[in-house]
């Protein structure tokens, strides 16, 4: 891999793409929550043999949704760290630019 000097545009693009990625996760998780709630309501209205199976499936889906929610939270935390890195890189770029001016 060829080493190039840092380019703040690459990091800005990464932050933009990650923002869209996180937004898609949020939309997905909202829809998933509504879907699991509907499935649970359907299970409550079903007869006993089927209702317990449907509730088990709904519980499994809710667990998967919670795992995705934790992942989305960690992606959000990572985005915050990358924003901090961008701020630091911008400060270094300003110092280097000012040094060249002097």
Protein Blocks (a to p, Z undefined) as FASTA:
>chain_A
ZZddddfklmmmmmmmmmmmmmmmmmmmmmmmmmmmmmmmmmmmpcfklmmmmmmmmmmm
mmmmmmmmmmmmmmmmmmmmmmmmmmmmmmmmmmmmmmmmZZ
